[in-house]
Amino acid sequence: MESLREKSVLITGGTGSFGRVFVRTVLDRTEAGRVVILSRDELKQWEMKRRFGDDERLRFFIGDVRDRPRLERAFDGVDLVVHAAALKQVPSVEYNPFEAVKTNILGARNVIDAAIDCGVERVVALSSDKASSPINLYGATKLVSDKLFVDGNAYAGGKSTRFSVVRYGNVVGSRGSVVPLFRDLAKTGVLPITDERMTRFWITLSRGVEFVMECFGRMRGGEVFVPKIPSMRVVDLARVIAPDAKLEFIGIRPGEKLHEELISVHDARRTVDFEDHYVIEPDMEWWVAEDYAGERVPPDFCYTSDRNSEWLDETSLSTMLENV
């Protein structure tokens, strides 16, 4: 939290699930000097203002990451940026591919350019498990975004701006999470499951926020940070939410994986193992790997939800869902 002391912090997509928890955490647990929420939705900003009250550190900007001049205005005087804005609903992105490119790829470029030109110190961009070995358009756009932010450190040249990426899996209770869907369908007595073997990584919003804040203090620029988080079986989650419901297996949907992946075997040679997280180092000539503490993973290593060492059983899932 010390890395945010007296800093001006901005979050793009700040009215989303992550943004609301991030802003609340920054206000309650840090001595940040200013917290700026940038988003497109006027109604959500109004609702957020009502929820958070009249904290004098809060600022609200209506704006879109597609609009570089607006970003430059919003980034004026900002020290730290969390880039959370994205189009991320897989079916919607598949149906509106060029809109996803405009937000997830061109928007990333705008954030990078504006941050460098406005003298922002550090930028952490949120990624997704779907960016590792992507099989759908959303994952492909996030992989490009990740590459842009890593390469942005070279693009910055002699400027002081540094960029890093945080990548994690499903967030419990966020918009698009399977939890509210299962709870609604539980009333019908039938829960649709794509495949009984399906596994997922699982992280709470609060842990995701804490990890991002920790990475501001850890980052040198160019890293992809991956937290060590537990896996769960989707059938176990269904049984916890609706123990008496019938499970109906409907088959994997287009663009969906049986198991999630956060680090591919192709990234193993550049991955360093720490106590509670992994770091994928940039494959760039300016990166000095010898200076980075940590244990190298084996050459055949990959971090997937089905090969995880930490699992949530029905009891631990039930405990986790109590606050969702």
Secondary structure, DSSP 4 states (H G I P E B T S, - for coil): -GGGTT-EEEEETTTSHHHHHHHHHHHHH---SEEEEEES-HHHHHHHHHHH---TTEEEEE--TT-HHHHHHHHTT--EEEE------HHHHHHSHHHHIIIIIIHHHHHHHHHHHHT-SEEEEE--GGGSS--SHHHHHHHHHHHHHHHHHHHTTTS--EEEEE---EETTSTT-HHHHHHHHGGGTEEEES-TT-EEEEE-HHHHHHHHHHHHHH--SS-EEEE---EEEHHHHHHHH-TTSEEEE--PPTT--SS-EEE-GGGGGGEEE-SSEEEE----TT--GGGS-SEEPPTT--EETTS-S-B--HHHHHHHHTT-
